[in-house]
């Protein structure tokens, strides 16, 4: 289990991950601030604020990728 303290409001969030590595977004449960995080071997590495605009742009890119993803041939 890993604990992340929000740099904005100080709230602590405890995460239990299936894998010891994670890269993506994290939203504070208390102040709702977005962060870009990377966890490697259960250690928090990258931890930086993320704007709502950047988050929305990433969501749109992922939606487009999913839309144009080719189904795998069996």
Buried (B, 14 or more C-beta within 10 A) or exposed (E): EBEBEBEBEEEEBEBEEEEEEBEEEBBBEEEEBBBBBBBEEEEBEEBEEBEEEEBEEBEEEEEEEEEEEEEEEE
